[in-house]
Amino acid sequence: MRIGETLNIRLQDIDSKRMLIHIKGGKGRKDRYVPLSPKILLLLREYYKMYKPDIYLFEGKKENPIPKAVQEKF
């Protein structure tokens, strides 16, 4: 996964039953699914309990994804 795709993941994009993450508008503005490993799922659950995001998995201010300017620093 690309960093921009990761930072734009919404909570609803994670399918823990099928162990998939739905990437919307990735490279070439195409949607795709990527596998979700059990270890990453555990880490994401711990992250969720700690930060309690509302819409995006990794939120900036006011429930928005992290801004592009910050993304470019990665």
N, C-alpha and C positions, 0 to 999 in steps of 0.2 A: 504494500500500500504506500502511496505517496503521502507526504506530510499534509498537503492541502486536503486530500481526501479524508485523512484521519481526523483532522480538526473540524471537518464539516459533518461528521457522523451525528445523526440524531438518535435519541434513545430508541425510537421505533424501528431504526434500521438494523438493530441487533436481534437476531433470531436465535435464542439460546436453545430452543428445542431442535432446530435443524442444524445448529452450530455453524451459522452463516452470518456474514455482515453484508448488507446491501449497500454498495457504493453507487451513489447517484451522481451523474454528470462528471465522471472521472475523465481520464485522458481521452480526447476526442469527443468529449461530452456524451460519452456512452455510459450506460448503467451496467453494472456487473455484480456478481456475488463473489466474496472471498471466504475461504474457510476460517472458522474460529476455533482455535485450539482450546482444549479444556483448561490449560494453565492460564491462558490469557483471559478466559471467561472468569476464572476465580479472581484474578487481579482487577478486572473491570468491576466485579461485584464489590470488592473492597473499596475501590475508588468511588463507586456510586454511594456506598454507605457513608463515606467520609465527606464528600463534597455535595451530595444531593443535587445534581444538576436537574433542570426542569425540561429543557427541550433538546439542547445539544449535549453530547457526552462531555465535551471540553468547552465550557462556556467562558466567554469574556464578560463584559459588563452587560447588564440588562438582558440576560438570556439570549445573547447573540453569540455566534461563533467567534473564535479568536480572530481579531482583525488581520487583514492581509499583510500589513506592515510588520506585525509580530511574527506571522508565519514565515516571512522571508528571512528572518534572522536564524531560523532553524536550517 
